[in-house]
């Protein structure tokens, strides 16, 4: 039996465990690279408000 999760491209995976946040959506929303978006989401976990605030500060 193959693992379907393993076939999902990294940029479409959700990073946080509690309330998932799509990395591609987050990166596009804030004009970030996928790598930077993933770092911010991992750092703030399921707290979307905190991740959004951090992304806004990221550019300033």
Backbone as numpy.savetxt, mean C-alpha at the origin, in Angstrom:
# Nx Ny Nz CAx CAy CAz Cx Cy Cz
-2.10 -28.86 -6.05 -2.95 -27.68 -6.05 -2.05 -26.44 -6.05
-2.28 -25.53 -6.95 -1.45 -24.33 -7.02 -2.00 -23.25 -6.10
-1.12 -22.40 -5.68 -1.48 -21.29 -4.79 -1.83 -20.08 -5.65
-3.10 -19.73 -5.75 -3.55 -18.62 -6.60 -2.99 -17.29 -6.13
-2.77 -17.14 -4.82 -2.24 -15.89 -4.29 -0.85 -15.58 -4.85
-0.05 -16.59 -5.06 1.31 -16.41 -5.54 1.34 -15.83 -6.95
0.26 -15.95 -7.70 0.24 -15.47 -9.08 -0.21 -14.02 -9.20
-0.62 -13.41 -8.11 -1.07 -12.02 -8.13 0.15 -11.11 -8.16
0.24 -10.19 -9.10 1.38 -9.28 -9.15 1.49 -8.48 -7.86
2.72 -8.19 -7.45 2.98 -7.49 -6.20 2.22 -6.17 -6.11
2.17 -5.42 -7.20 1.54 -4.10 -7.15 0.03 -4.14 -6.92
-0.59 -5.28 -7.09 -2.02 -5.37 -6.85 -2.35 -5.99 -5.50
-1.33 -6.41 -4.78 -1.57 -7.01 -3.47 -1.83 -5.93 -2.43
-2.59 -6.30 -1.44 -2.80 -5.43 -0.29 -1.73 -5.75 0.73
-1.25 -4.72 1.40 -0.13 -4.92 2.28 -0.54 -5.08 3.74
-1.42 -4.24 4.23 -1.76 -4.31 5.65 -2.66 -5.49 5.93
-2.61 -5.98 7.14 -3.34 -7.19 7.50 -4.78 -6.92 7.90
-5.03 -5.92 8.70 -6.37 -5.67 9.21 -7.32 -5.14 8.15
-7.12 -3.95 7.70 -7.94 -3.36 6.65 -7.05 -3.14 5.45
-7.14 -4.00 4.49 -6.20 -3.97 3.38 -6.29 -2.68 2.59
-5.17 -2.25 2.10 -5.06 -1.03 1.31 -4.28 -1.40 0.06
-4.88 -1.29 -1.10 -4.25 -1.66 -2.35 -3.07 -0.73 -2.63
-1.91 -1.31 -2.83 -0.68 -0.54 -3.02 -0.75 0.32 -4.28
-1.22 -0.23 -5.37 -1.29 0.52 -6.63 -2.22 1.72 -6.50
-3.37 1.51 -5.86 -4.31 2.61 -5.66 -3.68 3.70 -4.79
-3.07 3.30 -3.70 -2.45 4.25 -2.77 -1.33 5.04 -3.47
-0.50 4.35 -4.24 0.60 5.00 -4.95 0.07 6.03 -5.95
-0.94 5.64 -6.71 -1.51 6.55 -7.70 -2.20 7.74 -7.03
-2.94 7.48 -5.97 -3.66 8.52 -5.24 -2.72 9.61 -4.75
-1.52 9.22 -4.31 -0.59 10.18 -3.71 0.62 10.49 -4.59
0.66 9.96 -5.81 1.77 10.22 -6.71 3.08 9.65 -6.21
3.04 8.47 -5.62 4.22 7.83 -5.05 4.67 6.67 -5.93
5.91 6.28 -5.75 6.37 5.04 -6.39 5.75 3.87 -5.64
5.71 2.72 -6.27 5.16 1.54 -5.62 5.96 1.20 -4.36
7.26 1.36 -4.45 8.13 1.04 -3.31 7.83 1.96 -2.12
7.70 3.25 -2.37 7.40 4.20 -1.30 6.01 3.97 -0.72
5.05 3.69 -1.60 3.68 3.42 -1.14 3.66 2.19 -0.24
4.37 1.15 -0.63 4.40 -0.06 0.16 5.03 0.19 1.53
6.09 0.97 1.56 6.74 1.30 2.84 5.78 2.03 3.77
5.07 3.01 3.23 4.14 3.77 4.07 2.99 2.91 4.58
2.45 2.07 3.72 1.35 1.21 4.14 1.82 0.21 5.19
3.00 -0.36 5.00 3.53 -1.29 6.00 3.78 -0.59 7.33
4.25 0.64 7.27 4.56 1.37 8.50 3.30 1.73 9.29
2.19 1.95 8.60 0.97 2.41 9.27 -0.11 1.34 9.35
0.17 0.17 8.86 -0.75 -0.95 9.00 -2.13 -0.65 8.45
-3.14 -0.96 9.24 -4.51 -0.82 8.76 -5.10 0.57 8.99
-4.30 1.48 9.49 -4.78 2.85 9.74 -4.64 3.68 8.47
-5.70 3.68 7.66 -5.67 4.39 6.37 -5.47 5.89 6.54
-6.09 6.47 7.55 -5.94 7.91 7.77 -4.48 8.26 8.05
-3.83 7.48 8.89 -2.42 7.72 9.19 -1.55 7.55 7.95
-1.84 6.53 7.16 -1.07 6.31 5.93 -1.27 7.46 4.95
-2.50 7.95 4.82 -2.77 9.10 3.94 -2.05 10.36 4.43
-2.08 10.59 5.73 -1.37 11.77 6.29 0.13 11.66 6.04
0.68 10.48 6.24 2.11 10.27 6.02 2.47 10.48 4.55
1.61 10.04 3.65 1.87 10.22 2.22 1.84 11.71 1.85
0.96 12.47 2.46 0.90 13.90 2.20 2.17 14.58 2.72
2.65 14.16 3.86 3.89 14.73 4.41 5.12 14.28 3.63
5.01 13.15 2.97 6.13 12.57 2.23 6.64 13.54 1.15
5.75 14.28 0.54 6.14 15.19 -0.55 6.53 16.57 -0.04
6.22 16.89 1.19 6.48 18.25 1.70 7.71 18.33 2.52
